[in-house]
């Protein structure tokens, strides 16, 4: 179970980084750079909640 969580965390970080780099390349982050971390923080909190909720 621990390995699945590490793999999921690694995949999530890579996908998030790719999305942020693409948004940066297209110039969409220049105005809204402060809001770019909000989806990452939301996903992190949902992951923490689901881990507590479904842990058995």
RAQUIRA-V842097 format. One record per residue. N is the residue number from 1. PHI is phi in whole degrees, -180 to 180 (* if undefined). Layout:
N PHI
N PHI
This chain:
1 *
2 -64
3 -67
4 -63
5 -66
6 -65
7 -64
8 -61
9 -60
10 -65
11 -64
12 -63
13 -65
14 -67
15 -64
16 -62
17 -64
18 -63
19 -63
20 -65
21 -66
22 -64
23 -64
24 -68
25 -64
26 -86
27 78
28 -86
29 -94
30 -61
31 -81
32 -117
33 -62
34 -67
35 -93
36 -70
37 -90
38 -60
39 -62
40 -67
41 -66
42 -63
43 -64
44 -63
45 -65
46 -64
47 -65
48 -65
49 -64
50 -67
51 -66
52 -69
53 -71
54 -104
55 -73
56 -135
